[in-house]
Amino acid sequence: MVSDESLIQRYKDGDESAFNELIRRYQKSIYFLSLRMVKDHEKADEITQRTFINVFRGITGFRKKSSFKTWIYQVTINLCRNYLRNDKANISEPIEMASNIPGKSPDPVKAIFNQEIKNFLQTAIDNLPERQRTTLILKVYHEFTFLEIAQSLNCSVGTAKANFHQAIKKLRNFVKNNENFFKEKVG
């Protein structure tokens, strides 16, 4: 596979198809990052488009202080933050997760139970402080290393690790403090 850096150089040298390859490579993950952060399909789609517009405008000045991957995620995170900051009325239903893929026909009771668990966990994640929530999303859903998280959030690796561990601790406490929810569902 051609590296991001090679594609960027090819684009800077006039090969427009190289930028299209970068879009193809990152479009899906950028969309899902946006969706997890803003919880609105249309807005996530808009943020994804805006991310690539901003990257297109800034790619000639990309200085390679970090990887392209962390840079494009940083652009996306900033756009999501701006949206969340400027649109306090963006309360929406929790996003549907991958188990609701058409074609699967799970047991209806199990499907309802699974959706309730997902909604419960989504509520816990939504209640995390912004940096902890973003760190958790990047680590768990996008499999970023702590170095990549630090570069994307403009913080130290130690801060990225601390944010992740605090997020996990808060999620554990949330689950522990709401263990009756699980007892009702299982028992």
C-alpha positions in Angstrom: 0.0 0.0 0.0 1.2 3.5 -0.9 2.0 5.6 2.2 0.1 8.7 3.0 3.3 10.7 2.7 3.8 9.4 -0.9 0.2 10.3 -1.8 0.6 13.8 -0.4 3.8 14.3 -2.4 2.2 12.9 -5.5 -0.7 15.4 -5.0 1.8 18.3 -4.5 3.5 17.2 -7.7 0.2 17.6 -9.6 -1.4 14.1 -9.4 -5.0 14.9 -8.3 -5.9 11.2 -8.1 -3.6 11.0 -5.1 -5.9 13.2 -3.1 -8.9 11.1 -4.1 -7.0 8.1 -2.7 -6.5 9.9 0.6 -10.3 10.6 0.7 -11.1 7.0 -0.1 -8.7 5.8 2.6 -10.0 8.0 5.4 -13.6 8.9 4.5 -15.3 6.1 6.4 -13.2 6.4 9.6 -13.6 10.2 9.6 -17.4 9.8 9.2 -17.6 7.3 12.1 -15.5 9.5 14.3 -17.8 12.5 13.6 -20.9 10.3 14.1 -19.6 9.1 17.5 -18.9 12.7 18.6 -22.0 14.5 17.3 -24.5 11.7 17.2 -26.2 13.0 14.1 -25.9 11.3 10.7 -26.4 14.4 8.6 -24.1 16.5 10.7 -21.4 13.8 10.7 -21.7 13.7 6.9 -21.4 17.5 6.8 -18.4 17.4 9.1 -16.7 14.7 7.0 -17.1 16.9 3.9 -15.8 20.0 5.7 -12.8 18.0 7.0 -11.8 17.1 3.4 -12.4 20.7 2.3 -10.1 21.9 5.1 -7.5 19.3 4.4 -7.6 20.1 0.6 -7.0 23.7 1.4 -4.2 23.1 3.9 -2.4 20.1 2.4 0.2 22.1 0.5 1.3 23.5 3.8 1.2 20.2 5.7 4.6 20.2 7.5 4.7 16.5 8.6 5.1 17.4 12.3 2.8 14.5 12.9 1.4 11.8 10.6 -1.3 12.7 8.1 -3.7 10.4 10.0 -3.3 12.3 13.2 -3.6 15.6 11.4 -6.8 14.7 9.6 -8.3 13.4 12.8 -7.3 16.6 14.6 -9.1 18.6 11.9 -12.2 16.4 12.4 -12.1 16.7 16.2 -11.8 20.4 16.0 -14.8 20.6 13.6 -16.8 18.4 16.0 -15.9 20.5 19.0 -16.9 23.6 17.2 -20.3 22.1 16.3 -20.9 20.8 19.9 -19.9 24.2 21.3 -22.0 26.2 18.9 -25.1 23.9 18.9 -26.1 23.2 22.5 -29.5 22.0 21.2 -27.9 19.0 19.4 -29.5 16.4 21.8 -30.3 13.4 19.7 -31.1 9.8 20.0 -28.1 7.5 20.6 -26.6 6.3 17.3 -27.4 2.8 16.2 -24.4 0.5 16.3 -23.2 -2.2 14.0 -25.4 -5.0 15.4 -28.4 -3.5 13.7 -27.0 -4.2 10.2 -29.8 -5.1 7.7 -29.9 -8.8 7.0 -29.2 -9.8 10.5 -32.3 -11.1 12.3 -31.4 -11.5 16.0 -33.8 -12.7 18.6 -36.1 -9.7 19.2 -35.8 -9.9 23.0 -32.0 -10.1 22.7 -31.9 -7.3 20.2 -33.9 -5.0 22.6 -31.7 -6.0 25.5 -28.5 -5.3 23.4 -29.9 -1.9 22.3 -30.7 -1.0 25.9 -27.2 -1.9 27.0 -25.7 0.2 24.1 -27.9 3.1 25.0 -26.8 2.8 28.7 -23.1 2.7 27.7 -23.6 5.6 25.2 -25.1 7.7 28.0 -22.1 6.9 30.2 -19.7 7.9 27.4 -21.7 11.1 26.6 -21.4 12.2 30.2 -17.6 12.0 30.2 -15.7 15.3 30.0 -14.9 16.2 26.4 -11.2 15.3 26.3 -11.8 12.0 28.1 -14.6 11.1 25.7 -12.6 12.0 22.7 -9.6 10.0 23.9 -11.8 7.0 24.6 -13.4 7.2 21.1 -9.9 7.4 19.4 -8.5 4.6 21.5 -11.4 2.2 21.5 -13.2 2.8 18.2 -10.2 4.0 16.0 -7.4 2.0 17.7 -5.1 5.0 18.0 -1.9 4.7 20.0 -1.4 7.1 22.8 1.1 8.9 20.7 -1.4 9.4 17.9 -4.0 10.5 20.4 -1.6 13.0 21.9 -0.8 14.4 18.5 -4.5 14.6 17.5 -5.4 16.4 20.7 -2.2 18.6 21.1 -1.3 17.2 24.4 1.4 15.0 25.9 1.3 11.2 25.8 1.0 11.2 29.6 -2.0 13.4 29.4 -3.6 11.1 26.7 -3.0 8.1 28.9 -4.4 9.9 32.0 -7.5 11.0 30.0 -8.1 7.4 28.9 -7.6 5.9 32.3 -9.9 8.5 33.9 -12.5 7.8 31.3 -12.3 4.0 32.0 -12.5 4.7 35.7 -15.6 6.9 35.3 -17.3 4.3 33.1 -16.6 1.6 35.7 -18.0 3.8 38.4 -21.1 4.6 36.2 -21.7 0.9 35.7 -21.1 0.1 39.3 -23.5 2.9 40.5 -26.1 1.6 38.1 -25.8 -2.1 38.7 -29.5 -2.3 39.3 -30.0 -1.6 35.6 -28.1 -4.8 34.8 -29.8 -6.8 37.5 -33.2 -5.8 36.1 -32.1 -6.8 32.6 -30.4 -10.1 33.4 -32.5 -11.2 36.4 
